């Protein structure tokens, strides 16, 4: 399950510069926005958050085995912005 947590290092780490995450829901939904949260620079032990996601895309899938989903939006997380940022569905 996806749980909120603001402790440095307690996260889903991805190896390399790209990663993928699939979240399976119990029913079909029609999202209007997505939120992404990362610890702020002030809570980072190094004083920076260079590991925070930057460019990301969100796709809607009918099931987890679908190879191509519907693009719901392409976004950029602002590392100098608020820790919790909201991104509206673009399509």
C-alpha positions, 0 to 999 in steps of 0.5 A, spaced: 500 500 500 502 507 498 503 510 505 505 517 507 511 518 510 516 524 511 522 520 514 528 520 509 530 514 506 524 510 507 521 510 500 521 506 494 527 507 491 529 506 483 535 504 481 538 508 475 535 515 472 528 511 470 523 507 474 516 505 473 510 504 478 503 500 477 498 501 482 492 496 482 486 499 484 480 495 487 475 499 482 475 503 476 476 510 477 476 517 473 482 521 476 482 529 476 489 530 479 495 526 482 499 528 488 506 527 489 510 528 495 517 528 497 521 530 503 523 538 503 530 540 502 530 542 509 529 535 512 534 532 507 540 529 511 545 532 505 541 538 504 538 537 497 533 532 494 537 531 487 533 524 488 526 527 487 522 525 481 523 530 476 519 529 469 514 523 470 508 521 466 501 518 468 498 513 464 491 509 465 490 502 464 485 497 464 489 492 467 496 491 470 498 487 463 496 492 458 502 494 455 500 501 453 495 505 457 492 512 456 496 518 457 493 522 462 499 527 463 506 529 463 509 533 469 515 536 472 516 536 480 519 542 482 524 541 487 524 548 489 516 548 490 512 545 496 513 538 498 506 536 496 505 538 489 498 537 485 498 535 478 491 536 474 489 530 469 491 533 462 487 529 458 
